[in-house]
């Protein structure tokens, strides 16, 4: 027996499917809160897929609460003006490397920054000088990719709209 679908039931069913599928695109990103952009960073011949923290809310959240970060994936922090932008490890669950950038050039790196865990002390750290961007990667990535001061990093921002 075929039953006719009521428009309200059809719309509810479609919304359930769309909402269910939308959570599959980025499994590690937070489900609510600030919306990150997307892009790529090319360094030493390797393309790194990045989420882009481009405003105060996304920069403050960063990788907080993430349980993992894939190989050749990272978070790119963009700043409107070069400055000595302080970073913190609040709520970080994974160890990371940080690549400090100014005008597309690496001015310093910090490797194997340990995770304080969800309730650990909040460590802060500063770049070696004014930066206009920073790239956070999984711990060990800087060594694996041979990233060092003076290297060029080509940045492409695809979107500053939701990546979910």
N, C-alpha and C positions, 0 to 999 in steps of 0.2 A: 504494500500500500504506500503510495506517495502522498505525503502531507504537504500542503502549501506552506511556504515560509512566510512568516510575518516580517515586515520590514525591520521592526525593532529587534527581533531575534537575529536576523541576518547581520545587522550592523553590530550588535553585541558580539556575535561570533567572529566577525572580521576584526574587530578591535582586539579581541583576545589573541588572535593569531598574530596581528601586527605587533602588539605589545610584547608578546612572548618572543618573537623573532628579534625585536630590537635589542633585547638584552644579550643576544648572542654575539654581536659585533665586537664588543670590547669587554672581555670577561673580567679584567682586573680593574677597570675604571669604576669609580664610585657611581652608584645608581642615582643619587640625588646630589644637589649642590652645584657648584660652579661647573661650567662647561669648557672643556679644553678644546683647542684647535688641533689640527693635524699637519704633518709635514715630514720632511726628510732632512737629514744632515749627512753630507758626504765628507768623509775624513779618511785620508790615506787609502783611497780606493774602495772603501766600504760604505755602503748606504745604510744609514741607521734610520729606521722609521720612528718618528717622534710624536708624542703628544705635546702640544704647545701651551705653556702657561704664559698667557699674554696680558693678564690684568691682575689687579691686586688679589682678588679672590682665588684665582687659579694658582698664582705664585705662592700664596700662603698655604694652600692645600698640598700642592706638589704631589709627591709619591706617598704621602701619609696614608697609612692603613693598607697599602698594597702588600700582597703576600708573595709577589714575584715580579720579575721583569725579564722578558725574553732576551735571548741573544740578538744583538743588532737591533735592539729597541731601547728607547730612552725617553726622557722628558727634557724638552728645551724650554728654558726660561728666557723670555725676552723682556728687556727693560726699555722704557722710553728715552732714558738718558744714561750715559755712562756714569757710574758711581761705584763706590765700594759697598756693594749690596751684600748684607749679612744673610747667611743661610742658617737654618736650624734643622734639627733631626727629630722634631716632635712627632711622636706616633709612628716613626719609621720602623718597619718590621723586617727590612732587608738591608744588607750592607751595600754601599754604593761607591762609585768613583765619580768625581766631578771634574769637568773640563771647563775652565774659565776662558771666556772669549771677549775680545774687543775688536770690532771692525773685521770680523771673520777670521781672526788669527788667535791661536791658543797662546794665552799669556801665562798659563800655569795649570797644574793639575793637582788634585788631591785624591789619593787612592786608598782603597780598602777602609772606608769610613764605616765603623761598626754600627750596627743597629742597636738603639737603646731599648727596643721593645715598646709595647704599648704603654707601659707605666714607668719606664726608665727615666733617668735624668735627661733634660733637654740640653743637648750640646749645640753650640753655635760656632760658626767659623766664617771667616772672611776671605775673599779672594786676595791675591797678591797685589792688586791695584784696581783701578776703575774698570768695570766690565759693562758691556751692553747685552750680554747673553751668557748663559751657562747651560751645560749639557750634563744631565745626570744619567749615568749608565750603571748597569749591574757591576758589582765589585769584580775586579779582574779584567774588565773590558779595556781599560787604558793600556795595560801591559800587552794584552792579546792583540790589540790593534796598533801598538807602537806609537801611541799619541804622546806628543811632547811639545814643549814651548816652541813657538815659531811655526808649527804646522798650520796650514790653511784649512778652514772648515767652510764648505759651501752649504748654505741654508736655503731651503725652499719651504715656504709655508703654503700649504694647499688651501687651508680653510681655518677660519677662527670661529666656526660654528660647530654644533655638536658632532662628535664622532661616534656617538652611541648608535 
